[in-house]
Amino acid sequence: MNFLTKKREVRFWIHPILEKREEYGAFHTLVKNQLREDEDKFYNYFRMQKTTFVNLLQKLSQELKHQDTFMRESISPAERLAVTLM
């Protein structure tokens, strides 16, 4: 079997690190909980006000939304936007 026809072995569907994203991820721990409470910290982190972030999210949410499947939940539009801006 040459290297072109050799199939790569799939070890897991979702990497174990990503399975706990909602529990330990930066968006869920920092952005959702801590930065939403403090306007100055939010601005320092994203370089925009919370109202600007919310307005941008409202305008882009349909473009950023993906469909959930029975295998896994999609990343929310808010998380996609936050990660893009980080």
PDB file of N, CA, C and O in Angstrom:
ATOM      1  N   MET A   1       0.854  -1.174   0.000  1.00  0.00           N
ATOM      2  CA  MET A   1       0.000   0.000   0.000  1.00  0.00           C
ATOM      3  C   MET A   1       0.901   1.238   0.000  1.00  0.00           C
ATOM      4  O   MET A   1       1.736   1.399   0.891  1.00  0.00           O
ATOM      5  N   ASN A   2       0.738   2.085  -0.968  1.00  0.00           N
ATOM      6  CA  ASN A   2       1.588   3.277  -0.999  1.00  0.00           C
ATOM      7  C   ASN A   2       0.981   4.403  -0.158  1.00  0.00           C
ATOM      8  O   ASN A   2      -0.138   4.287   0.341  1.00  0.00           O
ATOM      9  N   PHE A   3       1.721   5.468  -0.013  1.00  0.00           N
ATOM     10  CA  PHE A   3       1.292   6.550   0.877  1.00  0.00           C
ATOM     11  C   PHE A   3       0.082   7.321   0.342  1.00  0.00           C
ATOM     12  O   PHE A   3      -0.566   8.028   1.115  1.00  0.00           O
ATOM     13  N   LEU A   4      -0.242   7.215  -0.927  1.00  0.00           N
ATOM     14  CA  LEU A   4      -1.397   7.923  -1.482  1.00  0.00           C
ATOM     15  C   LEU A   4      -2.709   7.209  -1.187  1.00  0.00           C
ATOM     16  O   LEU A   4      -3.750   7.858  -1.082  1.00  0.00           O
ATOM     17  N   THR A   5      -2.679   5.902  -1.054  1.00  0.00           N
ATOM     18  CA  THR A   5      -3.907   5.152  -0.825  1.00  0.00           C
ATOM     19  C   THR A   5      -4.109   4.775   0.640  1.00  0.00           C
ATOM     20  O   THR A   5      -5.150   4.223   0.998  1.00  0.00           O
ATOM     21  N   LYS A   6      -3.152   5.058   1.466  1.00  0.00           N
ATOM     22  CA  LYS A   6      -3.272   4.719   2.877  1.00  0.00           C
ATOM     23  C   LYS A   6      -4.285   5.641   3.547  1.00  0.00           C
ATOM     24  O   LYS A   6      -4.170   6.864   3.460  1.00  0.00           O
ATOM     25  N   LYS A   7      -5.275   5.058   4.214  1.00  0.00           N
ATOM     26  CA  LYS A   7      -6.291   5.851   4.889  1.00  0.00           C
ATOM     27  C   LYS A   7      -5.813   6.255   6.282  1.00  0.00           C
ATOM     28  O   LYS A   7      -5.159   5.491   6.992  1.00  0.00           O
ATOM     29  N   ARG A   8      -6.166   7.482   6.637  1.00  0.00           N
ATOM     30  CA  ARG A   8      -5.815   7.990   7.960  1.00  0.00           C
ATOM     31  C   ARG A   8      -6.810   7.458   8.991  1.00  0.00           C
ATOM     32  O   ARG A   8      -8.020   7.478   8.766  1.00  0.00           O
ATOM     33  N   GLU A   9      -6.302   6.996  10.091  1.00  0.00           N
ATOM     34  CA  GLU A   9      -7.146   6.463  11.146  1.00  0.00           C
ATOM     35  C   GLU A   9      -7.783   7.608  11.922  1.00  0.00           C
ATOM     36  O   GLU A   9      -7.085   8.506  12.390  1.00  0.00           O
ATOM     37  N   VAL A  10      -9.105   7.580  12.058  1.00  0.00           N
ATOM     38  CA  VAL A  10      -9.820   8.604  12.820  1.00  0.00           C
ATOM     39  C   VAL A  10      -9.878   8.144  14.266  1.00  0.00           C
ATOM     40  O   VAL A  10     -10.368   7.056  14.567  1.00  0.00           O
ATOM     41  N   ARG A  11      -9.378   8.977  15.143  1.00  0.00           N
ATOM     42  CA  ARG A  11      -9.305   8.588  16.557  1.00  0.00           C
ATOM     43  C   ARG A  11     -10.563   8.959  17.320  1.00  0.00           C
ATOM     44  O   ARG A  11     -11.020   8.192  18.167  1.00  0.00           O
ATOM     45  N   PHE A  12     -11.134  10.132  17.032  1.00  0.00           N
ATOM     46  CA  PHE A  12     -12.352  10.559  17.714  1.00  0.00           C
ATOM     47  C   PHE A  12     -13.094  11.568  16.849  1.00  0.00           C
ATOM     48  O   PHE A  12     -12.502  12.234  15.999  1.00  0.00           O
ATOM     49  N   TRP A  13     -14.410  11.671  17.079  1.00  0.00           N
ATOM     50  CA  TRP A  13     -15.240  12.587  16.316  1.00  0.00           C
ATOM     51  C   TRP A  13     -15.019  14.024  16.778  1.00  0.00           C
ATOM     52  O   TRP A  13     -14.818  14.921  15.959  1.00  0.00           O
ATOM     53  N   ILE A  14     -15.056  14.236  18.068  1.00  0.00           N
ATOM     54  CA  ILE A  14     -14.780  15.545  18.668  1.00  0.00           C
ATOM     55  C   ILE A  14     -13.600  15.362  19.608  1.00  0.00           C
ATOM     56  O   ILE A  14     -13.610  14.469  20.456  1.00  0.00           O
ATOM     57  N   HIS A  15     -12.595  16.193  19.463  1.00  0.00           N
ATOM     58  CA  HIS A  15     -11.418  16.098  20.320  1.00  0.00           C
ATOM     59  C   HIS A  15     -11.832  16.335  21.770  1.00  0.00           C
ATOM     60  O   HIS A  15     -12.655  17.212  22.033  1.00  0.00           O
ATOM     61  N   PRO A  16     -11.283  15.575  22.715  1.00  0.00           N
ATOM     62  CA  PRO A  16     -11.656  15.717  24.127  1.00  0.00           C
ATOM     63  C   PRO A  16     -11.505  17.144  24.675  1.00  0.00           C
ATOM     64  O   PRO A  16     -12.264  17.555  25.553  1.00  0.00           O
ATOM     65  N   ILE A  17     -10.549  17.879  24.171  1.00  0.00           N
ATOM     66  CA  ILE A  17     -10.381  19.263  24.625  1.00  0.00           C
ATOM     67  C   ILE A  17     -11.600  20.091  24.222  1.00  0.00           C
ATOM     68  O   ILE A  17     -12.068  20.924  24.997  1.00  0.00           O
ATOM     69  N   LEU A  18     -12.108  19.867  23.028  1.00  0.00           N
ATOM     70  CA  LEU A  18     -13.238  20.643  22.526  1.00  0.00           C
ATOM     71  C   LEU A  18     -14.569  20.222  23.136  1.00  0.00           C
ATOM     72  O   LEU A  18     -15.526  20.996  23.123  1.00  0.00           O
ATOM     73  N   GLU A  19     -14.638  19.021  23.662  1.00  0.00           N
ATOM     74  CA  GLU A  19     -15.866  18.566  24.302  1.00  0.00           C
ATOM     75  C   GLU A  19     -16.192  19.395  25.541  1.00  0.00           C
ATOM     76  O   GLU A  19     -17.364  19.563  25.880  1.00  0.00           O
ATOM     77  N   LYS A  20     -15.187  19.907  26.208  1.00  0.00           N
ATOM     78  CA  LYS A  20     -15.393  20.673  27.434  1.00  0.00           C
ATOM     79  C   LYS A  20     -15.290  22.182  27.199  1.00  0.00           C
ATOM     80  O   LYS A  20     -15.044  22.951  28.129  1.00  0.00           O
ATOM     81  N   ARG A  21     -15.485  22.593  25.938  1.00  0.00           N
ATOM     82  CA  ARG A  21     -15.382  23.999  25.575  1.00  0.00           C
ATOM     83  C   ARG A  21     -16.364  24.865  26.366  1.00  0.00           C
ATOM     84  O   ARG A  21     -16.006  25.960  26.798  1.00  0.00           O
ATOM     85  N   GLU A  22     -17.592  24.390  26.558  1.00  0.00           N
ATOM     86  CA  GLU A  22     -18.590  25.173  27.268  1.00  0.00           C
ATOM     87  C   GLU A  22     -18.262  25.320  28.749  1.00  0.00           C
ATOM     88  O   GLU A  22     -18.705  26.271  29.393  1.00  0.00           O
ATOM     89  N   GLU A  23     -17.503  24.404  29.281  1.00  0.00           N
ATOM     90  CA  GLU A  23     -17.147  24.453  30.696  1.00  0.00           C
ATOM     91  C   GLU A  23     -15.862  25.244  30.942  1.00  0.00           C
ATOM     92  O   GLU A  23     -15.778  25.995  31.913  1.00  0.00           O
ATOM     93  N   TYR A  24     -14.870  25.084  30.080  1.00  0.00           N
ATOM     94  CA  TYR A  24     -13.558  25.676  30.320  1.00  0.00           C
ATOM     95  C   TYR A  24     -13.110  26.697  29.275  1.00  0.00           C
ATOM     96  O   TYR A  24     -12.082  27.346  29.464  1.00  0.00           O
ATOM     97  N   GLY A  25     -13.849  26.853  28.188  1.00  0.00           N
ATOM     98  CA  GLY A  25     -13.436  27.731  27.102  1.00  0.00           C
ATOM     99  C   GLY A  25     -13.422  29.199  27.485  1.00  0.00           C
ATOM    100  O   GLY A  25     -14.134  29.619  28.397  1.00  0.00           O
ATOM    101  N   ALA A  26     -12.615  29.972  26.790  1.00  0.00           N
ATOM    102  CA  ALA A  26     -12.463  31.400  27.088  1.00  0.00           C
ATOM    103  C   ALA A  26     -13.779  32.147  26.908  1.00  0.00           C
ATOM    104  O   ALA A  26     -14.092  33.036  27.700  1.00  0.00           O
ATOM    105  N   PHE A  27     -14.548  31.808  25.894  1.00  0.00           N
ATOM    106  CA  PHE A  27     -15.801  32.517  25.671  1.00  0.00           C
ATOM    107  C   PHE A  27     -16.766  32.288  26.821  1.00  0.00           C
ATOM    108  O   PHE A  27     -17.355  33.237  27.337  1.00  0.00           O
ATOM    109  N   HIS A  28     -16.930  31.052  27.220  1.00  0.00           N
ATOM    110  CA  HIS A  28     -17.922  30.728  28.242  1.00  0.00           C
ATOM    111  C   HIS A  28     -17.496  31.149  29.642  1.00  0.00           C
ATOM    112  O   HIS A  28     -18.352  31.478  30.463  1.00  0.00           O
ATOM    113  N   THR A  29     -16.233  31.149  29.930  1.00  0.00           N
ATOM    114  CA  THR A  29     -15.794  31.534  31.270  1.00  0.00           C
ATOM    115  C   THR A  29     -15.515  33.028  31.380  1.00  0.00           C
ATOM    116  O   THR A  29     -15.903  33.662  32.361  1.00  0.00           O
ATOM    117  N   LEU A  30     -14.856  33.581  30.397  1.00  0.00           N
ATOM    118  CA  LEU A  30     -14.435  34.978  30.477  1.00  0.00           C
ATOM    119  C   LEU A  30     -15.472  35.925  29.884  1.00  0.00           C
ATOM    120  O   LEU A  30     -15.926  36.845  30.566  1.00  0.00           O
ATOM    121  N   VAL A  31     -15.841  35.723  28.666  1.00  0.00           N
ATOM    122  CA  VAL A  31     -16.716  36.673  27.970  1.00  0.00           C
ATOM    123  C   VAL A  31     -18.128  36.641  28.524  1.00  0.00           C
ATOM    124  O   VAL A  31     -18.683  37.686  28.863  1.00  0.00           O
ATOM    125  N   LYS A  32     -18.712  35.465  28.619  1.00  0.00           N
ATOM    126  CA  LYS A  32     -20.099  35.365  29.060  1.00  0.00           C
ATOM    127  C   LYS A  32     -20.280  35.786  30.518  1.00  0.00           C
ATOM    128  O   LYS A  32     -21.304  36.376  30.864  1.00  0.00           O
ATOM    129  N   ASN A  33     -19.325  35.498  31.353  1.00  0.00           N
ATOM    130  CA  ASN A  33     -19.512  35.749  32.781  1.00  0.00           C
ATOM    131  C   ASN A  33     -18.850  37.039  33.251  1.00  0.00           C
ATOM    132  O   ASN A  33     -19.523  37.900  33.818  1.00  0.00           O
ATOM    133  N   GLN A  34     -17.575  37.188  33.031  1.00  0.00           N
ATOM    134  CA  GLN A  34     -16.832  38.271  33.659  1.00  0.00           C
ATOM    135  C   GLN A  34     -16.841  39.565  32.854  1.00  0.00           C
ATOM    136  O   GLN A  34     -17.045  40.634  33.431  1.00  0.00           O
ATOM    137  N   LEU A  35     -16.630  39.506  31.557  1.00  0.00           N
ATOM    138  CA  LEU A  35     -16.517  40.724  30.766  1.00  0.00           C
ATOM    139  C   LEU A  35     -17.853  41.424  30.550  1.00  0.00           C
ATOM    140  O   LEU A  35     -17.877  42.641  30.365  1.00  0.00           O
ATOM    141  N   ARG A  36     -18.936  40.712  30.569  1.00  0.00           N
ATOM    142  CA  ARG A  36     -20.252  41.342  30.385  1.00  0.00           C
ATOM    143  C   ARG A  36     -20.597  42.259  31.551  1.00  0.00           C
ATOM    144  O   ARG A  36     -21.392  43.186  31.394  1.00  0.00           O
ATOM    145  N   GLU A  37     -20.019  42.016  32.699  1.00  0.00           N
ATOM    146  CA  GLU A  37     -20.309  42.822  33.886  1.00  0.00           C
ATOM    147  C   GLU A  37     -19.500  44.110  33.931  1.00  0.00           C
ATOM    148  O   GLU A  37     -19.930  45.075  34.562  1.00  0.00           O
ATOM    149  N   ASP A  38     -18.364  44.154  33.294  1.00  0.00           N
ATOM    150  CA  ASP A  38     -17.455  45.298  33.395  1.00  0.00           C
ATOM    151  C   ASP A  38     -17.231  45.913  32.015  1.00  0.00           C
ATOM    152  O   ASP A  38     -16.563  45.327  31.163  1.00  0.00           O
ATOM    153  N   GLU A  39     -17.798  47.100  31.808  1.00  0.00           N
ATOM    154  CA  GLU A  39     -17.723  47.774  30.499  1.00  0.00           C
ATOM    155  C   GLU A  39     -16.284  48.094  30.103  1.00  0.00           C
ATOM    156  O   GLU A  39     -15.925  47.940  28.935  1.00  0.00           O
ATOM    157  N   ASP A  40     -15.456  48.533  31.044  1.00  0.00           N
ATOM    158  CA  ASP A  40     -14.067  48.876  30.727  1.00  0.00           C
ATOM    159  C   ASP A  40     -13.260  47.657  30.314  1.00  0.00           C
ATOM    160  O   ASP A  40     -12.499  47.719  29.349  1.00  0.00           O
ATOM    161  N   LYS A  41     -13.416  46.556  31.027  1.00  0.00           N
ATOM    162  CA  LYS A  41     -12.695  45.321  30.684  1.00  0.00           C
ATOM    163  C   LYS A  41     -13.170  44.772  29.337  1.00  0.00           C
ATOM    164  O   LYS A  41     -12.376  44.270  28.543  1.00  0.00           O
ATOM    165  N   PHE A  42     -14.474  44.877  29.096  1.00  0.00           N
ATOM    166  CA  PHE A  42     -15.014  44.431  27.813  1.00  0.00           C
ATOM    167  C   PHE A  42     -14.392  45.238  26.683  1.00  0.00           C
ATOM    168  O   PHE A  42     -13.987  44.682  25.662  1.00  0.00           O
ATOM    169  N   TYR A  43     -14.320  46.545  26.869  1.00  0.00           N
ATOM    170  CA  TYR A  43     -13.740  47.409  25.844  1.00  0.00           C
ATOM    171  C   TYR A  43     -12.254  47.105  25.629  1.00  0.00           C
ATOM    172  O   TYR A  43     -11.792  47.071  24.488  1.00  0.00           O
ATOM    173  N   ASN A  44     -11.508  46.887  26.700  1.00  0.00           N
ATOM    174  CA  ASN A  44     -10.086  46.555  26.573  1.00  0.00           C
ATOM    175  C   ASN A  44      -9.870  45.223  25.858  1.00  0.00           C
ATOM    176  O   ASN A  44      -8.883  45.053  25.141  1.00  0.00           O
ATOM    177  N   TYR A  45     -10.772  44.299  26.048  1.00  0.00           N
ATOM    178  CA  TYR A  45     -10.633  42.977  25.449  1.00  0.00           C
ATOM    179  C   TYR A  45     -11.003  42.971  23.968  1.00  0.00           C
ATOM    180  O   TYR A  45     -10.292  42.390  23.147  1.00  0.00           O
ATOM    181  N   PHE A  46     -12.131  43.625  23.627  1.00  0.00           N
ATOM    182  CA  PHE A  46     -12.633  43.589  22.248  1.00  0.00           C
ATOM    183  C   PHE A  46     -12.400  44.883  21.472  1.00  0.00           C
ATOM    184  O   PHE A  46     -12.608  44.913  20.259  1.00  0.00           O
ATOM    185  N   ARG A  47     -11.987  45.921  22.126  1.00  0.00           N
ATOM    186  CA  ARG A  47     -11.798  47.242  21.510  1.00  0.00           C
ATOM    187  C   ARG A  47     -13.095  47.781  20.921  1.00  0.00           C
ATOM    188  O   ARG A  47     -13.089  48.455  19.891  1.00  0.00           O
ATOM    189  N   MET A  48     -14.209  47.475  21.588  1.00  0.00           N
ATOM    190  CA  MET A  48     -15.510  48.038  21.226  1.00  0.00           C
ATOM    191  C   MET A  48     -16.416  47.952  22.444  1.00  0.00           C
ATOM    192  O   MET A  48     -16.195  47.141  23.343  1.00  0.00           O
ATOM    193  N   GLN A  49     -17.429  48.790  22.462  1.00  0.00           N
ATOM    194  CA  GLN A  49     -18.384  48.772  23.562  1.00  0.00           C
ATOM    195  C   GLN A  49     -19.312  47.575  23.430  1.00  0.00           C
ATOM    196  O   GLN A  49     -19.453  46.995  22.354  1.00  0.00           O
ATOM    197  N   LYS A  50     -19.944  47.216  24.546  1.00  0.00           N
ATOM    198  CA  LYS A  50     -20.865  46.080  24.524  1.00  0.00           C
ATOM    199  C   LYS A  50     -22.025  46.325  23.570  1.00  0.00           C
ATOM    200  O   LYS A  50     -22.467  45.405  22.882  1.00  0.00           O
ATOM    201  N   THR A  51     -22.522  47.558  23.524  1.00  0.00           N
ATOM    202  CA  THR A  51     -23.644  47.859  22.625  1.00  0.00           C
ATOM    203  C   THR A  51     -23.235  47.671  21.158  1.00  0.00           C
ATOM    204  O   THR A  51     -24.036  47.207  20.346  1.00  0.00           O
ATOM    205  N   THR A  52     -22.007  48.027  20.824  1.00  0.00           N
ATOM    206  CA  THR A  52     -21.509  47.829  19.460  1.00  0.00           C
ATOM    207  C   THR A  52     -21.411  46.338  19.144  1.00  0.00           C
ATOM    208  O   THR A  52     -21.771  45.901  18.051  1.00  0.00           O
ATOM    209  N   PHE A  53     -20.924  45.566  20.105  1.00  0.00           N
ATOM    210  CA  PHE A  53     -20.826  44.115  19.942  1.00  0.00           C
ATOM    211  C   PHE A  53     -22.207  43.515  19.699  1.00  0.00           C
ATOM    212  O   PHE A  53     -22.386  42.692  18.801  1.00  0.00           O
ATOM    213  N   VAL A  54     -23.173  43.928  20.498  1.00  0.00           N
ATOM    214  CA  VAL A  54     -24.538  43.395  20.361  1.00  0.00           C
ATOM    215  C   VAL A  54     -25.130  43.788  19.012  1.00  0.00           C
ATOM    216  O   VAL A  54     -25.765  42.963  18.356  1.00  0.00           O
ATOM    217  N   ASN A  55     -24.934  45.032  18.590  1.00  0.00           N
ATOM    218  CA  ASN A  55     -25.448  45.465  17.287  1.00  0.00           C
ATOM    219  C   ASN A  55     -24.796  44.684  16.151  1.00  0.00           C
ATOM    220  O   ASN A  55     -25.478  44.258  15.219  1.00  0.00           O
ATOM    221  N   LEU A  56     -23.491  44.497  16.223  1.00  0.00           N
ATOM    222  CA  LEU A  56     -22.777  43.723  15.210  1.00  0.00           C
ATOM    223  C   LEU A  56     -23.266  42.280  15.185  1.00  0.00           C
ATOM    224  O   LEU A  56     -23.436  41.691  14.117  1.00  0.00           O
ATOM    225  N   LEU A  57     -23.488  41.723  16.354  1.00  0.00           N
ATOM    226  CA  LEU A  57     -23.990  40.349  16.453  1.00  0.00           C
ATOM    227  C   LEU A  57     -25.383  40.236  15.843  1.00  0.00           C
ATOM    228  O   LEU A  57     -25.675  39.257  15.156  1.00  0.00           O
ATOM    229  N   GLN A  58     -26.239  41.212  16.079  1.00  0.00           N
ATOM    230  CA  GLN A  58     -27.583  41.181  15.495  1.00  0.00           C
ATOM    231  C   GLN A  58     -27.524  41.225  13.972  1.00  0.00           C
ATOM    232  O   GLN A  58     -28.306  40.552  13.301  1.00  0.00           O
ATOM    233  N   LYS A  59     -26.606  42.011  13.428  1.00  0.00           N
ATOM    234  CA  LYS A  59     -26.492  42.123  11.980  1.00  0.00           C
ATOM    235  C   LYS A  59     -25.889  40.875  11.343  1.00  0.00           C
ATOM    236  O   LYS A  59     -26.243  40.518  10.220  1.00  0.00           O
ATOM    237  N   LEU A  60     -24.979  40.210  12.055  1.00  0.00           N
ATOM    238  CA  LEU A  60     -24.259  39.076  11.479  1.00  0.00           C
ATOM    239  C   LEU A  60     -24.754  37.708  11.938  1.00  0.00           C
ATOM    240  O   LEU A  60     -24.267  36.687  11.452  1.00  0.00           O
ATOM    241  N   SER A  61     -25.692  37.666  12.844  1.00  0.00           N
ATOM    242  CA  SER A  61     -26.056  36.381  13.454  1.00  0.00           C
ATOM    243  C   SER A  61     -26.558  35.360  12.436  1.00  0.00           C
ATOM    244  O   SER A  61     -26.254  34.174  12.558  1.00  0.00           O
ATOM    245  N   GLN A  62     -27.317  35.799  11.438  1.00  0.00           N
ATOM    246  CA  GLN A  62     -27.803  34.846  10.431  1.00  0.00           C
ATOM    247  C   GLN A  62     -26.660  34.284   9.586  1.00  0.00           C
ATOM    248  O   GLN A  62     -26.707  33.129   9.164  1.00  0.00           O
ATOM    249  N   GLU A  63     -25.642  35.093   9.341  1.00  0.00           N
ATOM    250  CA  GLU A  63     -24.489  34.641   8.559  1.00  0.00           C
ATOM    251  C   GLU A  63     -23.591  33.703   9.371  1.00  0.00           C
ATOM    252  O   GLU A  63     -22.943  32.818   8.813  1.00  0.00           O
ATOM    253  N   LEU A  64     -23.557  33.902  10.673  1.00  0.00           N
ATOM    254  CA  LEU A  64     -22.674  33.119  11.536  1.00  0.00           C
ATOM    255  C   LEU A  64     -23.328  31.856  12.081  1.00  0.00           C
ATOM    256  O   LEU A  64     -22.642  30.997  12.635  1.00  0.00           O
ATOM    257  N   LYS A  65     -24.634  31.732  11.931  1.00  0.00           N
ATOM    258  CA  LYS A  65     -25.350  30.592  12.494  1.00  0.00           C
ATOM    259  C   LYS A  65     -25.155  29.358  11.630  1.00  0.00           C
ATOM    260  O   LYS A  65     -25.262  29.414  10.405  1.00  0.00           O
ATOM    261  N   HIS A  66     -24.872  28.258  12.280  1.00  0.00           N
ATOM    262  CA  HIS A  66     -24.776  26.953  11.624  1.00  0.00           C
ATOM    263  C   HIS A  66     -25.799  26.028  12.254  1.00  0.00           C
ATOM    264  O   HIS A  66     -26.286  26.290  13.353  1.00  0.00           O
ATOM    265  N   GLN A  67     -26.120  24.966  11.575  1.00  0.00           N
ATOM    266  CA  GLN A  67     -27.140  24.045  12.045  1.00  0.00           C
ATOM    267  C   GLN A  67     -26.556  23.038  13.036  1.00  0.00           C
ATOM    268  O   GLN A  67     -25.476  22.490  12.816  1.00  0.00           O
ATOM    269  N   ASP A  68     -27.285  22.802  14.127  1.00  0.00           N
ATOM    270  CA  ASP A  68     -26.910  21.752  15.067  1.00  0.00           C
ATOM    271  C   ASP A  68     -27.205  20.399  14.430  1.00  0.00           C
ATOM    272  O   ASP A  68     -28.131  20.265  13.630  1.00  0.00           O
ATOM    273  N   THR A  69     -26.414  19.406  14.791  1.00  0.00           N
ATOM    274  CA  THR A  69     -26.671  18.043  14.336  1.00  0.00           C
ATOM    275  C   THR A  69     -26.870  17.152  15.544  1.00  0.00           C
ATOM    276  O   THR A  69     -26.650  17.578  16.678  1.00  0.00           O
ATOM    277  N   PHE A  70     -27.277  15.935  15.312  1.00  0.00           N
ATOM    278  CA  PHE A  70     -27.442  15.014  16.430  1.00  0.00           C
ATOM    279  C   PHE A  70     -26.088  14.580  16.993  1.00  0.00           C
ATOM    280  O   PHE A  70     -26.027  14.040  18.098  1.00  0.00           O
ATOM    281  N   MET A  71     -25.018  14.805  16.261  1.00  0.00           N
ATOM    282  CA  MET A  71     -23.680  14.435  16.722  1.00  0.00           C
ATOM    283  C   MET A  71     -23.079  15.495  17.646  1.00  0.00           C
ATOM    284  O   MET A  71     -22.382  15.176  18.610  1.00  0.00           O
ATOM    285  N   ARG A  72     -23.366  16.780  17.329  1.00  0.00           N
ATOM    286  CA  ARG A  72     -22.783  17.854  18.141  1.00  0.00           C
ATOM    287  C   ARG A  72     -23.527  19.151  17.888  1.00  0.00           C
ATOM    288  O   ARG A  72     -24.167  19.339  16.853  1.00  0.00           O
ATOM    289  N   GLU A  73     -23.423  20.040  18.866  1.00  0.00           N
ATOM    290  CA  GLU A  73     -24.023  21.358  18.736  1.00  0.00           C
ATOM    291  C   GLU A  73     -23.063  22.278  18.003  1.00  0.00           C
ATOM    292  O   GLU A  73     -21.846  22.176  18.159  1.00  0.00           O
ATOM    293  N   SER A  74     -23.612  23.166  17.213  1.00  0.00           N
ATOM    294  CA  SER A  74     -22.766  24.108  16.488  1.00  0.00           C
ATOM    295  C   SER A  74     -22.307  25.225  17.433  1.00  0.00           C
ATOM    296  O   SER A  74     -22.873  25.422  18.508  1.00  0.00           O
ATOM    297  N   ILE A  75     -21.288  25.935  17.013  1.00  0.00           N
ATOM    298  CA  ILE A  75     -20.775  27.060  17.790  1.00  0.00           C
ATOM    299  C   ILE A  75     -21.730  28.225  17.589  1.00  0.00           C
ATOM    300  O   ILE A  75     -22.115  28.529  16.460  1.00  0.00           O
ATOM    301  N   SER A  76     -22.111  28.875  18.676  1.00  0.00           N
ATOM    302  CA  SER A  76     -23.093  29.953  18.605  1.00  0.00           C
ATOM    303  C   SER A  76     -22.534  31.155  17.843  1.00  0.00           C
ATOM    304  O   SER A  76     -21.320  31.354  17.798  1.00  0.00           O
ATOM    305  N   PRO A  77     -23.419  31.954  17.246  1.00  0.00           N
ATOM    306  CA  PRO A  77     -22.958  33.160  16.554  1.00  0.00           C
ATOM    307  C   PRO A  77     -22.192  34.112  17.468  1.00  0.00           C
ATOM    308  O   PRO A  77     -21.223  34.733  17.031  1.00  0.00           O
ATOM    309  N   ALA A  78     -22.603  34.238  18.713  1.00  0.00           N
ATOM    310  CA  ALA A  78     -21.911  35.127  19.656  1.00  0.00           C
ATOM    311  C   ALA A  78     -20.486  34.636  19.901  1.00  0.00           C
ATOM    312  O   ALA A  78     -19.551  35.433  19.968  1.00  0.00           O
ATOM    313  N   GLU A  79     -20.328  33.328  20.032  1.00  0.00           N
ATOM    314  CA  GLU A  79     -18.993  32.768  20.259  1.00  0.00           C
ATOM    315  C   GLU A  79     -18.118  32.921  19.010  1.00  0.00           C
ATOM    316  O   GLU A  79     -16.931  33.226  19.120  1.00  0.00           O
ATOM    317  N   ARG A  80     -18.689  32.715  17.847  1.00  0.00           N
ATOM    318  CA  ARG A  80     -17.944  32.892  16.598  1.00  0.00           C
ATOM    319  C   ARG A  80     -17.448  34.329  16.447  1.00  0.00           C
ATOM    320  O   ARG A  80     -16.296  34.566  16.082  1.00  0.00           O
ATOM    321  N   LEU A  81     -18.334  35.280  16.731  1.00  0.00           N
ATOM    322  CA  LEU A  81     -17.948  36.684  16.627  1.00  0.00           C
ATOM    323  C   LEU A  81     -16.884  37.036  17.655  1.00  0.00           C
ATOM    324  O   LEU A  81     -15.916  37.724  17.332  1.00  0.00           O
ATOM    325  N   ALA A  82     -17.051  36.573  18.886  1.00  0.00           N
ATOM    326  CA  ALA A  82     -16.071  36.869  19.934  1.00  0.00           C
ATOM    327  C   ALA A  82     -14.698  36.304  19.603  1.00  0.00           C
ATOM    328  O   ALA A  82     -13.686  36.979  19.794  1.00  0.00           O
ATOM    329  N   VAL A  83     -14.657  35.084  19.112  1.00  0.00           N
ATOM    330  CA  VAL A  83     -13.378  34.465  18.760  1.00  0.00           C
ATOM    331  C   VAL A  83     -12.720  35.204  17.601  1.00  0.00           C
ATOM    332  O   VAL A  83     -11.499  35.355  17.565  1.00  0.00           O
ATOM    333  N   THR A  84     -13.534  35.661  16.656  1.00  0.00           N
ATOM    334  CA  THR A  84     -13.000  36.424  15.529  1.00  0.00           C
ATOM    335  C   THR A  84     -12.380  37.737  15.996  1.00  0.00           C
ATOM    336  O   THR A  84     -11.350  38.160  15.470  1.00  0.00           O
ATOM    337  N   LEU A  85     -12.992  38.371  16.962  1.00  0.00           N
ATOM    338  CA  LEU A  85     -12.526  39.663  17.439  1.00  0.00           C
ATOM    339  C   LEU A  85     -11.378  39.561  18.441  1.00  0.00           C
ATOM    340  O   LEU A  85     -10.668  40.540  18.673  1.00  0.00           O
ATOM    341  N   MET A  86     -11.193  38.387  19.031  1.00  0.00           N
ATOM    342  CA  MET A  86     -10.136  38.244  20.042  1.00  0.00           C
ATOM    343  C   MET A  86      -8.825  38.487  19.421  1.00  0.00           C
ATOM    344  O   MET A  86      -7.799  38.416  20.097  1.00  0.00           O
TER     345      MET A  86
END
